[in-house]
Amino acid sequence: MENLELIKEKFKQDNFAKNFGIVLDDITEDSVKMHMKLTPKMNNFDGRPHGGAIYGLADAAFSVIGNNRNNICVALDCNINYYASPDPGKILYIDGELIKQTKRIGTYIFSLYTKENNSKKKIATMISSLYCTGKPHNPNLKVG
């Protein structure tokens, strides 16, 4: 089993992602695509999707792309900027990509958006950094 297959299997065990209905659409060594439907359970007291739900999708994407090299990695920093409130019931998408990876530190950028009239409506952007421990998720595979 290669590293990308390993992270796909690990993601299937992610209870947080399951509870939010987060779907992994695509994963490569340097990118990730995911989505989730903004359900009424995710709304705040004003009936709008809660910022924590939006961040939850971003953090799930960060976890998947950051751990896709069979190397247990942990978050150092996550900075999210919100630009718009998505409409309830919409599908929220995220595209993430690697900016820079050294032996121990990785930095990623994520774009969150909904689709409106065949165009992307930007909801938020997150830039995150992580620390790679050098410990494998699966000791039988090479740590990347």
N, C-alpha and C positions, 0 to 999 in steps of 0.2 A: 504494500500500500504506500503510495507516494504521499508527500506532505500535504498536498491540496486535498487529496481524498481523506486523509486523517482529520484535517480541520473541518471538512464537511460532516464527517461522522461525529466529531466532538460538538459541532453546532447543533446537531439533532438532539443532544442531551441538555441544551441550554434552556432551563426552565423559565428564566426571565423572558427570553425571546419567544418561547412558546406562549406564555401568558399574554404577550403583546401582539401575537400573531405576526411576528417578523419573519419574512421569507428571504432566504438567500437566493438571489437570482443568478449571480455569476461571481466567481473568484478566480483570480490569477495570482501569480507571485507578487505583482505590483498593483493590483486593483481589486475592488469589490463593488458589487451592486446588490442592493437589498430594497425591500419595500414593506410597508404595512398599511392596513386600513385604519384610519382614525375613527375609532368606535366611540359611542356615547360614554363608555366607561373611562375614556381618556380625557373627557372634558373637565374644565375647571368650573368654578362657581358662576362664571359668566356664560357658560355653555360653549366655550371655545376649547380646542385642543390644548391641553396643559403643556407648558414648556418642558416639563419633566418627561412627557411622552416623546416629544420631539428629540430631546437629548438621549432618551433611552434607545431610539433607533440608531442615532449616531454612535453611541457607546458600543452597541452590539456590533456595528460594522467595524469599529476600531478594534474590538476584541478579535474578530475573525481575521481581518487582514494582518493584524499585528502578531498573531500566533500561527500564521500559515507556513512557517518554515521549521516546524517541529522543534521550536525553541520557546520555552515558557517565558512570556514577556508580561510585564505589568506596567500600568499607566504611570507616567511621571507628571503629565500635565495635559489638560483638556481645556481649550478655550473656544466657547461657542458664541457666535453672534447671531441674533435673531433679526430678521428683516421684515417679516410679515407673519400674520397669524393665518394658518391654513384653515380652510372651511371644514367644519365637521363632516365626517363621512367620506372625505376625499382619501385617495391613496397618496401616502407620503413616500417619496423615493429618496434614495441616497446613493451617490457615487463617491467612492473614496479611492485615493491613490497615494502611493508612496512618494514622498518628496526626497528623502535621503535616508540611507541605512548604513550605519557603521557596524562594527562587531557587536556593540552593546546598546546603541541608541538608534531608534527609528523615529522619523517624523512623517506625519501623514496629513493630508487635507481632504475634507469631506464637504460635499455640496448636497444640501437637502432641498427638495422641491416637490411641487405638485405639477400636474399637467393641466393646462387650461387652453382650450382652442388650439391644440397641436403645438403649444409652446410651453416652456418650463417657467413656472412662477417660483422664483427663488424664495425659500423660507428661512434658511439659515446656512451658515458655514462654520465648520469646526476645524481647528488645527490642533493636533495632538502629538505628544511625544511619549515614547515608552522605553523601558529598560529591559533588555534581553538577558535572562539569567544564565543562559548557556546550558540549562537543564532541559532534556527532551521531554516532550509529551509521551513519546513512544521510544524507549531506549533501543529498539531494533532498527530504527531509521536514523539516517544522518541528520544532524542538527545543521540547519542552514544559517 
